[in-house]
Amino acid sequence: KSFEIIETTIKKITFNTSLIIRAKIIFSLKNKLNSIMAKSVTFNEPLEFNHFQINDANFQKTEFHGSTYFNKIDFILAHQFHEAKLYIDTGFRDCTFNDLSKYSDAKYRTIKHLMGEANNHIQEMYFASLELEANWKNLEYRKDFWVKIFGLFYKWTNNFGRSFFRPLAWILGMFIVGLYMYSYKGAVTLTPLPNGVQNW
């Protein structure tokens, strides 16, 4: 069986605890959800979430036994997957993660670990970068000044490993500046020093 839920007025989705679902479910919503609660639920078939914004997603102790995709989901708060079991075919496609608050790094660390177990190393590295940024964001300059400074440089240069174009832009910029300085140096005419004056 397969169900696709297309609704613009739903504000909250709750699955009863210990529920076992044996049907493919597709959520294609166009509105903002306050929450998805699926604690200790078992999904035996594929599951998809498409194109909506969600404030809080809780999948603690939930088991996914079919392909699971989050497509273009805007997560306001870091999602919770503590003690969950992911199917190997699980992915977050074109999603945005806005939460860098205190303790959000632990939630990203959890999904990073689960992605590693599923051998999805690309998304494992992605969530590792979110974990790193969230941790850096909550450090204090007073206690961790140099870590904050180096972290800021890391963010500017490659967005904690999530940007491919920023390092290229920095390399290109440095090349252009070096080329300009070299050309400028070649255009300067040095005036000979008077006799008896040494150049230190």
N, C-alpha and C positions, 0 to 999 in steps of 0.2 A: 504494500500500500504506500501511497505517497500523498502528502498534503502540502499545499502552498498557501500560506496565510498572507493575504494582502489587505492591509487595513490601515487607516489613517488616524483612528481614534484610540488605539490601544496605548496605554501608558505604563502597564506593568505586565510582565509574563512570569508566572509562577508554576513550577512543576512540583507536584507533591513529593515529599521525601520517600525514597526507596521505590519510586515509580520505575517500571521497565517499559521502554517504548520500542515497539517493533514495527515502526513505519518511518519512511523517509519524510522529513519535515523541512520545508523551506520557508523562512521568514523574509518576505520582501516588503518592508515597511518604508513609509516616506516621512515619518514623524520622529520626534525625540521620545525615547523610552526613559522612564525613570529607573527601571531596574529589570533585570532578568535573574530570577532565582531558580537554580536547579541544583540543589544540594543533595548529594547521595542519590543521584538519578542515573539510570543506565540507558544509554542510547545504542540500540543494536543495529540501527540503520543509518545511512548518511544524513547529515544535518548541515543546513546552510543558513547563514544570516547575511542579508544583502541590503546595503545602501540605507543605513539609518544611524542616528546618533543615540548613544546610550550613556546614562549617568553612572550606573553601577551594574556590573555583571559578576555573579557569584556562581561558580561551578565547583565548589569544594566537594571532594570525595566523589565526584561524578566520573563515570566511565563511558568512554566513547569507543564503540566497536565498529564504527563505519567512518567513511571519509567525512571530515568536518572542516568547513570553510567559513571564514569571516571575511566578507568582501565589502570593501569600502565602508567600514564601520568606524565611526568617530567615537572613541572611548574617552569620556570625560574623566573618569576615575580609573585607576589601574585595576584590571580585572583580577579576580581571585580564582586560582586553580590549585589551591593547596590540597595535596593528597589525591589529586585527580589522575586518571589514566587516559592518555591520548592515543588515538589510532595513528598508525604511522603516516597515513595520508591526511595530515592536518595542516592548515595554512591560514595565515593572515595576509590577505591580498589588498594592497593599497589602503591599509588602515592607518588611522592617526591616533597617537597616544599623547594625551595632554597632561597627564598627572605626573608631576615631579615633586609632590609633597613628601613630607616625612613618612618613612616606612614604605613608600611606593617602590623603593629599590628591592625590598624583600619580595614583593609580588612579581616584579620583573625577573628576579632571580629564580623564582619557582617555575615560571613558564619557560625560562631559558633552560633549566634543568630538564623539564619535560620534553622540550624540543630536541635536546641532546639525546635523550632516551629513544626518541622517535627517529633518530638519525637525520633530522632536518637541520643540518649544521649552518645553513645560510640564515635561517630564522633564529637559530641558537645565538649566532653572533649579533644579530640585530637586537635581540632582547638583552644581550650582554651589554650592548652600548647604551640602551635605555637604563639599565641598572647602574652603569657607571655615571651617566649624566645625573640621575636622580640622587645618587650618593654625593656627587660633587656639589649639586645645587644646595644641599642641606648642610654643607660644611660652613664653619664660621671663619671669616678672615682673621679674627682675633686669635683663634687657636690653630688654624691650618692655613696661614697666609700663603706660603709658597705652593701648597697643593692647589689652592684656589687659583693662583696666578697661572700655574702650568696647565690646570684644567681649562682655564679661559682660553689659553693659546690653543689647546687641543680642540676646543669647540670651534674657534675661528678657522682653524686650518682644515679640519675634516669632519666637524660635527660629531665627534666621538666615534668616528669610524663609519658613519652612515652616509657620508657624502663622497662621491667619486670625483666630482668636478672641482670641489674646493682645492684639493691638493694640486690639480692641474693648473688652476687659476693662479695659485701661489707660485708655482714653478715658472709659468709663463710671465707673471709679473716680475719675478726676480731676474729672469732672462732679459726682459725689456729694459729694466733699470740698469743691469750690468752692461748691456749693449750701449745704452745712452751714456753711461759714465765712461766707457771705453772710447766712444766716439768723441766725447767732450774733451777727454784727456789728449786725444790725438790732435784736436783742433787748437789746443793752447800752445802758444809760442813762448818758450822760456827765454828770459832776458839774461844774457851772460853776466856774471858777477864781475865787479871791478877787480883789477889786479891786486893781489895781496889779500883779498877777502875769501875766507874759506867757507865752504858750504857744510855746515854741521847737520 
